[in-house]
C-alpha cells in the first residue's frame, strides 16, 4: 500500500468547557463558567493529567468570549523569563483600575514555592485582584497536584490567602470517561473511533490518560500515513499490543 508524508496540518487541541469530560466535576465547571461579581479564588488540585490545565485554559477562553481581560501562565514551561517577571507583567496589565473584569490562571504553582521574589509577586497579584470593586468579576485560579493544606509557601501571608480560596479536587476519570476523551479528540481530528477499537485498547494497553493521549497521536499519524481507518489491526501494528 502506498504511503504519504504526514504534514502537521491539524490545529492544536483547544481546551474548552464543551470538550471537557465533566465526570464528577459538574459543580466546579458550573462555578467556573459563571460570572459571579467580585473577587473569587479557586485552588484546583488533583493527580497529573486529570484535567486541571484543561479547566484553567477553558476558563480563560470563556473570559475572552465574555470580553474580560485574561492571562494563563504555566509556571512549569515559563522559560523565557523569570516567574516573578511574568507575574508582574500580569499585574501591570491589570493596572490601577478596579473596574477591569479579569480571569487569571496560574498552572503548576509548585514551581513558585521557595522562590521569594516570585512568591511576593503572586501575593501582589492576589491583592491586585482582590482589591477590585465588589461589582467587578475577578477570578484567580491556581493549580497544584496537592491541596493547599498539604503544601507550604515561604511567605506566610501567601499561605493563608491561598488556603482560604475555594478548594476543588478533581475526580479522576473512569474508563467510560476516558473513552469519551479519546473519542472527542478523534472527532476533532475528523474521524470516528469505534466501540471495538476503544474496548480492545483499554483492555490491552496502559490505562493512564497521559499515555492514552500520547498513543492517540501515534495512531492519528498512522491513519494519515497509511490512508486507513483506525481499526483494531492497525492499533495492534502501531502500539504493539
C-alpha positions as CSV (number, residue, x, y, z in Angstrom):
1,X,0.0,0.0,0.0
2,X,1.3,3.4,-0.9
3,X,2.4,5.8,1.9
4,X,2.4,9.5,2.2
5,X,4.2,12.0,4.3
6,X,2.4,13.3,7.4
7,X,2.1,17.0,7.5
8,X,1.3,19.0,10.7
9,X,-2.0,20.3,9.4
10,X,-4.1,19.6,12.5
11,X,-5.0,22.5,14.7
12,X,-3.8,22.1,18.3
13,X,-6.3,20.8,20.7
14,X,-8.2,23.8,22.1
15,X,-9.4,23.1,25.7
16,X,-13.0,24.4,26.2
17,X,-15.8,23.6,28.5
18,X,-17.6,22.0,25.6
19,X,-14.9,19.3,25.1
20,X,-14.1,18.8,28.8
21,X,-15.3,15.4,30.1
22,X,-17.0,16.6,33.3
23,X,-17.4,13.3,35.2
24,X,-17.9,14.2,38.9
25,X,-16.7,17.7,38.5
26,X,-20.0,19.3,37.5
27,X,-20.1,21.7,40.4
28,X,-16.7,23.2,39.7
29,X,-17.4,23.5,36.0
30,X,-20.7,25.4,36.7
31,X,-18.9,27.8,39.0
32,X,-16.1,28.4,36.6
33,X,-18.5,29.1,33.7
34,X,-20.4,31.6,35.9
35,X,-19.9,35.3,36.1
36,X,-20.1,36.0,39.8
37,X,-19.3,39.6,40.8
38,X,-16.4,40.5,43.0
39,X,-13.2,38.5,43.6
40,X,-13.2,34.7,43.8
41,X,-10.3,32.4,44.2
42,X,-10.0,28.7,43.2
43,X,-7.4,26.2,44.3
44,X,-7.7,23.3,41.8
45,X,-5.8,20.1,42.6
46,X,-5.7,16.5,41.6
47,X,-3.3,13.9,40.1
48,X,-1.4,14.6,36.9
49,X,-3.5,14.5,33.7
50,X,-6.8,14.8,35.5
51,X,-8.0,18.0,33.7
52,X,-6.5,20.8,35.8
53,X,-4.8,22.5,32.8
54,X,-7.8,22.0,30.6
55,X,-10.1,23.7,33.0
56,X,-7.8,26.6,33.6
57,X,-7.4,27.2,29.9
58,X,-11.1,26.7,29.2
59,X,-11.9,29.3,31.9
60,X,-9.6,31.8,30.3
61,X,-11.1,31.2,26.9
62,X,-14.5,31.7,28.4
63,X,-13.3,35.1,29.8
64,X,-12.2,36.1,26.3
65,X,-15.7,35.4,25.0
66,X,-17.1,37.5,27.8
67,X,-14.9,40.4,26.9
68,X,-12.8,40.1,30.1
69,X,-9.0,40.5,30.5
70,X,-7.4,37.1,30.9
71,X,-4.0,35.5,31.4
72,X,-2.9,31.9,31.6
73,X,0.6,31.3,33.0
74,X,2.2,27.8,33.1
75,X,4.9,28.0,35.7
76,X,6.4,24.7,34.5
77,X,7.1,25.9,31.0
78,X,7.8,29.6,31.7
79,X,11.3,29.5,30.3
80,X,11.6,32.8,28.5
81,X,11.7,34.9,31.7
82,X,11.8,34.5,35.5
83,X,8.5,33.6,37.1
84,X,8.4,36.9,39.1
85,X,8.6,39.0,35.9
86,X,5.8,37.0,34.3
87,X,3.6,37.7,37.3
88,X,4.4,41.4,37.4
89,X,3.6,41.7,33.7
90,X,0.1,40.4,34.6
91,X,-0.2,42.8,37.4
92,X,0.9,45.7,35.2
93,X,-1.8,44.7,32.7
94,X,-4.4,44.9,35.4
95,X,-3.2,48.4,36.3
96,X,-4.7,50.6,39.0
97,X,-8.2,50.4,37.7
98,X,-10.6,48.5,39.8
99,X,-13.3,48.2,37.1
100,X,-11.4,45.7,34.8
101,X,-13.1,42.3,34.7
102,X,-10.3,39.7,34.7
103,X,-9.6,35.9,35.0
104,X,-6.0,34.9,35.8
105,X,-4.9,31.2,35.8
106,X,-1.6,30.1,37.4
107,X,-0.8,26.5,36.5
108,X,1.8,24.3,38.2
109,X,2.1,26.8,41.1
110,X,4.6,24.5,42.8
111,X,7.3,26.0,40.7
112,X,6.9,29.3,42.6
113,X,7.3,27.7,46.0
114,X,10.6,28.7,47.7
115,X,11.3,31.5,45.3
116,X,10.9,34.5,47.5
117,X,10.6,37.2,44.8
118,X,8.1,35.0,42.8
119,X,6.1,34.4,46.0
120,X,5.9,38.1,46.6
121,X,4.7,38.7,43.1
122,X,2.0,36.1,43.4
123,X,0.9,37.7,46.7
124,X,0.8,41.1,44.9
125,X,-1.3,39.6,42.1
126,X,-3.7,38.2,44.7
127,X,-4.0,41.6,46.3
128,X,-4.5,43.4,43.0
129,X,-7.4,41.1,42.0
130,X,-8.9,41.2,45.5
131,X,-8.9,45.0,45.6
132,X,-11.3,45.3,42.7
133,X,-14.8,46.8,43.1
134,X,-17.3,44.4,44.6
135,X,-19.4,44.5,41.4
136,X,-16.5,43.6,39.1
137,X,-15.9,39.9,38.3
138,X,-12.3,39.0,39.0
139,X,-11.0,35.4,39.5
140,X,-7.8,33.8,40.3
141,X,-7.3,30.1,39.5
142,X,-4.3,28.2,41.0
143,X,-3.5,24.6,40.1
144,X,-1.3,22.2,42.1
145,X,-1.2,18.4,42.4
146,X,-2.0,18.6,46.1
147,X,-4.4,20.5,48.3
148,X,-3.2,23.9,49.7
149,X,-3.3,22.4,53.2
150,X,-0.6,20.0,52.2
151,X,1.9,22.5,50.7
152,X,3.7,25.4,52.2
153,X,5.0,28.6,50.7
154,X,7.8,30.5,52.4
155,X,5.6,33.7,52.6
156,X,3.2,33.1,55.5
157,X,0.6,35.6,54.2
158,X,0.6,33.9,50.8
159,X,-0.1,30.6,52.6
160,X,-3.1,32.0,54.4
161,X,-4.6,33.7,51.3
162,X,-4.3,30.6,49.1
163,X,-5.6,28.2,51.8
164,X,-8.7,30.5,52.1
165,X,-9.6,30.1,48.4
166,X,-12.3,27.6,47.3
167,X,-10.8,24.2,47.1
168,X,-11.7,21.7,44.4
169,X,-10.1,18.3,44.0
170,X,-10.7,16.9,40.5
171,X,-12.1,13.4,40.4
172,X,-10.0,11.0,38.3
173,X,-11.8,9.7,35.1
174,X,-13.1,6.2,34.9
175,X,-12.8,4.0,31.8
176,X,-16.1,5.3,30.3
177,X,-15.0,8.9,30.7
178,X,-11.5,8.1,29.3
179,X,-13.3,6.7,26.3
180,X,-15.2,10.0,25.9
181,X,-11.9,11.9,26.0
182,X,-10.4,9.7,23.3
183,X,-13.5,9.9,21.1
184,X,-13.7,13.7,21.4
185,X,-10.0,14.1,20.4
186,X,-10.5,11.7,17.5
187,X,-13.6,13.6,16.3
188,X,-11.7,16.8,16.4
189,X,-9.3,15.3,14.0
190,X,-12.0,14.2,11.7
191,X,-12.6,10.5,12.3
192,X,-14.8,8.1,14.3
193,X,-13.4,5.7,16.9
194,X,-15.4,2.5,17.0
195,X,-16.5,0.7,20.2
196,X,-14.4,-2.3,19.3
197,X,-11.2,-0.2,19.0
198,X,-11.7,1.6,22.3
199,X,-12.7,-1.6,24.1
200,X,-9.6,-3.5,22.8
201,X,-7.4,-0.5,23.5
202,X,-8.4,-0.1,27.2
203,X,-8.4,-3.8,27.8
204,X,-4.9,-4.4,26.5
205,X,-3.0,-1.1,26.8
206,X,-1.8,1.2,29.6
207,X,-4.8,3.0,31.4
208,X,-3.1,6.3,32.2
209,X,-4.7,9.2,30.3
210,X,-1.4,10.8,29.5
211,X,-0.2,7.6,27.8
212,X,-3.5,7.1,26.1
213,X,-3.3,10.6,24.6
214,X,0.3,10.1,23.5
215,X,-0.7,6.8,21.8
216,X,-3.6,8.6,20.1
217,X,-1.1,10.9,18.5
218,X,0.8,7.9,17.1
219,X,-2.4,6.3,15.9
220,X,-3.5,9.5,14.2
221,X,-0.2,9.8,12.4
222,X,-0.6,6.2,11.2
223,X,-4.1,6.7,9.8
224,X,-2.9,9.6,7.8
225,X,0.3,8.0,6.6
226,X,-1.3,4.7,5.6
227,X,-4.7,6.2,4.5
228,X,-6.5,3.7,6.7
229,X,-9.4,3.9,9.2
230,X,-8.5,3.3,12.8
231,X,-9.1,-0.4,13.3
232,X,-8.0,-3.0,15.8
233,X,-5.4,-4.5,13.4
234,X,-3.9,-1.0,12.8
235,X,-3.9,-0.3,16.5
236,X,-2.1,-3.6,17.1
237,X,0.5,-2.9,14.5
238,X,1.2,0.7,15.7
239,X,1.1,0.2,19.5
240,X,2.3,-3.4,19.7
241,X,-0.5,-5.0,21.8
